[in-house]
Amino acid sequence: MEKITTIAGGDEIVQAYLGAPEAPGHVQKVKKQLAGFLRVEDILPGESRRITIPITERELSYWDILAPITECADGTKGKWILSKGGREVMVGSASDRILYSKTVNL
């Protein structure tokens, strides 16, 4: 991912969002799903930092009520389906302040 430069100094909460997955029509979807966040401390005005916000397989999955129950890698059971195809990843300081966006293929 590319660097994001802050305008103001201080601390910043960087948030990563996922766009809606490619899923069957009966699956409920949201336009933006919070996938992770990270507090970055003591940023100077105009400074750039490269950070990593991990996004797990669960966050890339959707719940399908019509799917059979399966056991996930973390040991839980459910109807989680890992989404396939393109998925938008958005980064910003709030859901209405997206500073970077890129579609990735899963």
Backbone as a chain_set.jsonl record, in Angstrom:
{"seq": "MEKITTIAGGDEIVQAYLGAPEAPGHVQKVKKQLAGFLRVEDILPGESRRITIPITERELSYWDILAPITECADGTKGKWILSKGGREVMVGSASDRILYSKTVNL", "coords": {"N": [[0.843, -1.168, 0.0], [0.392, 2.315, -0.537], [2.06, 5.24, 0.847], [0.471, 7.41, 3.206], [0.04, 10.796, 3.67], [-0.056, 13.056, 6.343], [-1.892, 16.055, 7.059], [-2.301, 17.683, 9.289], [-0.579, 17.881, 12.441], [0.215, 15.595, 15.199], [-1.628, 12.892, 16.706], [-3.014, 10.178, 14.817], [-5.761, 8.223, 13.844], [-5.75, 5.634, 11.805], [-7.832, 4.09, 9.527], [-8.968, 1.076, 8.043], [-11.071, 0.016, 5.488], [-13.352, -2.256, 3.904], [-14.868, -2.734, 0.771], [-18.114, -3.808, -0.434], [-18.527, -7.363, -0.716], [-18.305, -9.661, -3.541], [-21.074, -11.445, -3.725], [-23.82, -13.811, -3.336], [-27.209, -12.73, -4.095], [-28.949, -12.985, -1.874], [-27.431, -12.503, 0.34], [-26.669, -10.284, 2.951], [-25.133, -7.129, 2.577], [-22.745, -4.541, 3.19], [-21.802, -1.185, 2.27], [-19.368, -0.163, 3.142], [-17.123, -1.737, 5.214], [-15.672, -1.779, 8.328], [-12.462, -2.907, 8.693], [-10.141, -2.858, 10.135], [-7.933, -0.957, 12.283], [-5.478, 1.502, 13.269], [-3.621, 3.258, 15.634], [-1.589, 5.974, 15.084], [1.052, 7.587, 16.394], [2.271, 10.861, 17.293], [2.73, 12.328, 14.806], [4.212, 14.528, 12.53], [3.281, 17.634, 10.91], [2.702, 17.153, 7.466], [4.278, 14.875, 7.388], [5.042, 11.533, 6.323], [4.256, 8.119, 6.879], [4.783, 4.645, 6.671], [2.53, 2.131, 7.314], [1.101, -0.906, 8.659], [-1.929, -2.552, 8.492], [-3.357, -5.339, 9.5], [-5.554, -7.53, 7.721], [-7.83, -9.948, 8.232], [-8.747, -13.328, 7.189], [-11.351, -13.819, 8.021], [-12.488, -11.251, 8.056], [-12.566, -10.809, 5.357], [-14.543, -12.432, 4.588], [-18.001, -13.459, 4.151], [-21.214, -14.0, 5.699], [-23.261, -16.648, 4.928], [-26.402, -17.626, 4.995], [-27.566, -19.76, 3.675], [-25.541, -21.537, 3.18], [-23.686, -24.592, 3.924], [-22.786, -25.628, 7.274], [-19.489, -25.102, 8.267], [-16.135, -25.782, 9.454], [-13.935, -23.319, 10.505], [-10.576, -22.019, 9.942], [-9.734, -20.961, 12.364], [-10.929, -22.547, 14.209], [-13.574, -22.093, 14.84], [-17.065, -22.641, 14.086], [-19.312, -22.211, 11.386], [-21.118, -20.385, 8.869], [-19.423, -19.059, 7.158], [-18.135, -17.64, 4.232], [-15.408, -17.264, 2.179], [-14.875, -14.414, 0.329], [-14.672, -14.032, -3.219], [-13.025, -12.749, -6.151], [-12.986, -9.231, -7.109], [-12.28, -6.801, -4.6], [-12.778, -3.853, -2.915], [-10.418, -1.943, -1.153], [-10.205, 0.461, 1.277], [-8.686, 3.314, 2.741], [-8.45, 5.581, 5.412], [-9.15, 8.362, 7.638], [-11.644, 8.273, 8.628], [-14.902, 6.904, 7.897], [-16.121, 8.586, 6.114], [-14.04, 10.005, 5.161], [-12.082, 9.067, 3.191], [-8.852, 8.43, 2.073], [-7.337, 6.928, 0.391], [-7.752, 4.401, -2.031], [-8.126, 1.154, -3.373], [-8.718, -1.524, -5.599], [-8.545, -4.95, -5.01], [-7.802, -8.291, -6.057], [-9.179, -11.304, -4.963]], "CA": [[0.0, 0.0, 0.0], [1.155, 3.547, -0.615], [2.099, 6.064, 2.046], [-0.526, 8.467, 3.351], [0.663, 11.941, 4.321], [-0.981, 13.817, 7.176], [-1.847, 17.507, 6.909], [-2.138, 18.211, 10.637], [0.31, 17.107, 13.297], [-0.414, 14.942, 16.342], [-1.941, 11.473, 16.537], [-4.012, 9.885, 13.792], [-6.307, 6.869, 13.811], [-5.883, 5.229, 10.409], [-8.848, 3.045, 9.454], [-9.057, 0.34, 6.781], [-12.43, -0.441, 5.186], [-13.543, -3.115, 2.746], [-16.107, -2.551, 0.033], [-18.996, -4.979, -0.429], [-17.989, -8.519, -1.437], [-19.114, -10.289, -4.577], [-21.789, -12.489, -2.997], [-25.181, -14.016, -3.841], [-28.172, -11.675, -3.792], [-29.612, -13.14, -0.576], [-26.476, -12.154, 1.395], [-26.664, -8.869, 3.311], [-23.837, -6.515, 2.343], [-22.624, -3.116, 3.504], [-20.924, -0.51, 1.311], [-18.046, -0.047, 3.768], [-17.002, -2.549, 6.426], [-14.428, -1.518, 9.032], [-11.684, -4.143, 8.743], [-9.058, -2.696, 11.097], [-7.479, 0.415, 12.503], [-4.206, 1.609, 13.974], [-3.287, 4.603, 16.114], [-0.236, 6.398, 14.737], [1.309, 8.685, 17.336], [3.302, 11.894, 17.114], [3.018, 12.629, 13.398], [4.449, 15.944, 12.258], [2.567, 18.094, 9.717], [3.338, 16.79, 6.203], [5.07, 13.649, 7.501], [4.478, 10.279, 5.823], [4.717, 6.879, 7.51], [4.218, 3.412, 6.133], [2.004, 1.309, 8.4], [0.422, -2.129, 8.233], [-3.157, -2.919, 9.197], [-3.695, -6.685, 9.022], [-6.951, -7.858, 7.425], [-7.897, -11.404, 8.348], [-9.642, -14.056, 6.294], [-12.728, -13.632, 8.506], [-12.97, -9.949, 7.599], [-12.766, -10.914, 3.917], [-15.611, -13.412, 4.38], [-19.378, -13.054, 4.434], [-22.054, -15.044, 6.294], [-24.29, -17.078, 3.984], [-27.373, -18.436, 5.733], [-27.9, -20.945, 2.899], [-24.356, -22.397, 3.06], [-23.564, -25.599, 4.98], [-21.898, -25.263, 8.384], [-18.125, -25.591, 8.104], [-15.203, -25.369, 10.502], [-12.981, -22.342, 10.009], [-9.187, -22.232, 10.342], [-9.558, -20.574, 13.769], [-11.622, -23.519, 15.052], [-14.994, -21.791, 14.988], [-17.928, -23.212, 13.053], [-20.297, -21.258, 10.914], [-21.458, -20.363, 7.454], [-18.575, -18.034, 6.582], [-17.646, -17.923, 2.889], [-14.385, -16.311, 1.758], [-15.305, -13.791, -0.924], [-13.79, -14.17, -4.387], [-13.133, -11.642, -7.094], [-12.481, -7.922, -6.711], [-12.75, -6.221, -3.331], [-12.186, -2.536, -2.701], [-9.804, -1.639, 0.139], [-10.183, 1.909, 1.446], [-7.958, 3.736, 3.934], [-8.671, 6.98, 5.744], [-9.277, 8.668, 9.064], [-13.05, 8.046, 8.962], [-15.602, 6.304, 6.759], [-16.447, 9.642, 5.155], [-12.784, 10.698, 4.817], [-11.221, 8.051, 2.578], [-7.716, 9.09, 1.441], [-6.713, 6.001, -0.56], [-8.638, 3.285, -2.369], [-7.602, 0.277, -4.403], [-9.416, -2.805, -5.7], [-7.629, -6.108, -5.048], [-8.471, -9.533, -6.427], [-9.003, -12.37, -3.981]], "C": [[0.891, 1.236, 0.0], [1.126, 4.297, 0.711], [0.959, 7.07, 2.026], [0.125, 9.578, 4.152], [-0.389, 12.711, 5.105], [-0.809, 15.315, 6.931], [-1.579, 18.143, 8.266], [-1.175, 17.33, 11.421], [-0.463, 16.457, 14.43], [-0.592, 13.467, 16.096], [-3.021, 11.317, 15.48], [-4.475, 8.446, 13.953], [-6.545, 6.541, 12.339], [-6.82, 4.025, 10.383], [-8.842, 2.406, 8.075], [-10.474, -0.199, 6.638], [-12.397, -1.359, 3.972], [-14.862, -2.766, 2.094], [-16.903, -3.852, 0.059], [-18.378, -6.127, -1.222], [-18.881, -8.903, -2.61], [-19.758, -11.5, -3.919], [-23.179, -12.659, -3.602], [-26.137, -12.923, -3.361], [-28.832, -11.777, -2.427], [-28.703, -12.767, 0.604], [-26.543, -10.648, 1.659], [-25.254, -8.316, 3.174], [-23.884, -5.055, 2.796], [-21.663, -2.488, 2.499], [-19.502, -0.39, 1.828], [-18.071, -0.819, 5.076], [-15.664, -2.226, 7.076], [-13.682, -2.834, 9.213], [-10.534, -4.061, 9.746], [-8.696, -1.237, 11.245], [-6.186, 0.387, 13.302], [-4.0, 3.061, 14.391], [-1.823, 4.875, 15.788], [0.035, 7.661, 15.54], [2.405, 9.627, 16.851], [3.708, 12.109, 15.658], [3.198, 14.133, 13.255], [3.661, 16.364, 11.026], [3.36, 17.769, 8.447], [4.15, 15.509, 6.233], [4.31, 12.448, 6.924], [5.076, 9.124, 6.608], [4.049, 5.71, 6.826], [3.791, 2.559, 7.324], [1.361, 0.063, 7.809], [-0.787, -2.352, 9.117], [-3.545, -4.301, 8.681], [-5.201, -6.84, 8.797], [-7.028, -9.378, 7.355], [-8.842, -12.014, 7.316], [-11.096, -13.877, 6.714], [-13.303, -12.307, 8.023], [-13.219, -9.923, 6.095], [-13.91, -11.865, 3.561], [-16.976, -12.8, 4.653], [-20.14, -14.261, 4.968], [-23.167, -15.37, 5.299], [-25.211, -18.065, 4.677], [-27.716, -19.731, 4.999], [-26.73, -21.928, 2.755], [-24.355, -23.458, 4.159], [-22.616, -25.105, 6.074], [-20.54, -25.91, 8.152], [-17.279, -25.135, 9.285], [-14.154, -24.467, 9.878], [-11.585, -22.658, 10.537], [-8.95, -21.892, 11.813], [-10.308, -21.493, 14.733], [-13.095, -23.253, 15.264], [-15.78, -22.451, 13.865], [-18.947, -22.168, 12.636], [-20.527, -21.4, 9.434], [-20.687, -19.244, 6.755], [-18.046, -18.504, 5.233], [-16.622, -16.846, 2.534], [-14.788, -15.74, 0.404], [-14.235, -13.96, -1.995], [-13.969, -12.95, -5.264], [-12.573, -10.349, -6.532], [-13.094, -7.441, -5.407], [-12.031, -4.901, -3.125], [-11.649, -2.429, -1.28], [-9.667, -0.129, 0.203], [-9.488, 2.256, 2.756], [-8.213, 5.216, 4.151], [-8.749, 7.18, 7.237], [-10.712, 8.511, 9.554], [-13.726, 7.482, 7.715], [-15.98, 7.334, 5.702], [-15.221, 10.483, 4.788], [-11.77, 9.664, 4.324], [-10.124, 8.78, 1.786], [-7.068, 8.221, 0.364], [-7.677, 4.845, -0.798], [-8.007, 2.467, -3.489], [-8.417, -1.001, -4.416], [-8.376, -3.908, -5.831], [-8.458, -7.331, -5.43], [-8.152, -10.603, -5.399], [-9.043, -13.72, -4.657]], "O": [[2.02, 1.192, 0.488], [0.292, 4.033, 1.577], [0.534, 7.524, 0.963], [0.704, 9.323, 5.208], [-1.477, 12.985, 4.599], [0.29, 15.781, 6.633], [-0.737, 19.032, 8.386], [-0.985, 16.16, 11.088], [-1.651, 16.725, 14.612], [0.188, 12.85, 15.369], [-3.84, 12.213, 15.276], [-3.66, 7.55, 14.175], [-7.437, 7.107, 11.706], [-6.628, 3.06, 11.123], [-8.726, 3.095, 7.061], [-11.011, -0.801, 7.567], [-11.518, -1.245, 3.118], [-15.859, -2.529, 2.776], [-16.409, -4.878, 0.526], [-17.777, -5.905, -2.272], [-20.051, -8.525, -2.671], [-19.075, -12.471, -3.592], [-23.669, -11.769, -4.298], [-25.894, -12.274, -2.344], [-29.239, -10.759, -1.868], [-29.163, -12.722, 1.745], [-26.483, -9.84, 0.732], [-24.289, -8.952, 3.599], [-24.94, -4.422, 2.782], [-20.809, -3.175, 1.939], [-18.543, -0.499, 1.064], [-18.923, -0.59, 5.934], [-14.621, -2.382, 6.441], [-14.207, -3.77, 9.816], [-10.008, -5.093, 10.164], [-9.097, -0.392, 10.445], [-5.844, -0.616, 13.928], [-4.185, 3.978, 13.591], [-0.936, 4.109, 16.164], [-0.655, 8.67, 15.392], [3.318, 9.248, 16.118], [4.893, 12.074, 15.326], [2.42, 14.913, 13.803], [3.391, 15.525, 10.167], [4.549, 18.073, 8.361], [4.666, 15.091, 5.197], [3.086, 12.367, 7.03], [6.255, 9.144, 6.959], [2.881, 5.785, 6.447], [4.584, 2.296, 8.228], [1.109, -0.01, 6.606], [-0.683, -2.341, 10.344], [-4.011, -4.428, 7.549], [-6.013, -6.346, 9.58], [-6.375, -10.009, 6.524], [-9.621, -11.318, 6.666], [-11.981, -13.793, 5.863], [-14.466, -12.24, 7.625], [-13.999, -9.103, 5.61], [-14.211, -12.077, 2.387], [-17.09, -11.759, 5.3], [-19.759, -15.405, 4.719], [-23.919, -14.49, 4.88], [-24.834, -19.213, 4.915], [-28.117, -20.705, 5.635], [-26.919, -23.038, 2.258], [-24.957, -23.253, 5.213], [-21.751, -24.266, 5.824], [-20.446, -27.106, 7.876], [-17.655, -24.222, 10.021], [-13.557, -24.803, 8.855], [-11.425, -23.459, 11.459], [-8.064, -22.467, 12.444], [-10.322, -21.248, 15.939], [-13.801, -24.098, 15.813], [-15.223, -22.78, 12.817], [-19.385, -21.348, 13.442], [-20.174, -22.409, 8.825], [-21.218, -18.567, 5.875], [-17.567, -19.631, 5.104], [-16.929, -15.655, 2.58], [-15.015, -16.483, -0.55], [-13.042, -14.022, -1.697], [-14.944, -12.211, -5.132], [-11.779, -10.364, -5.591], [-14.279, -7.651, -5.146], [-10.802, -4.848, -3.159], [-12.335, -2.78, -0.32], [-9.092, 0.492, -0.69], [-9.676, 1.574, 3.763], [-8.198, 6.007, 3.209], [-8.451, 6.271, 8.012], [-10.974, 8.604, 10.753], [-13.187, 7.573, 6.612], [-16.141, 6.996, 4.529], [-15.35, 11.544, 4.177], [-10.742, 9.424, 4.958], [-10.414, 9.63, 0.944], [-6.331, 8.728, -0.481], [-8.335, 4.373, 0.129], [-7.43, 3.015, -4.429], [-8.775, -1.516, -3.356], [-7.454, -3.824, -6.643], [-9.658, -7.395, -5.16], [-6.998, -10.784, -5.012], [-8.912, -14.747, -3.992]]}, "num_chains": 1, "name": "protein.A"}
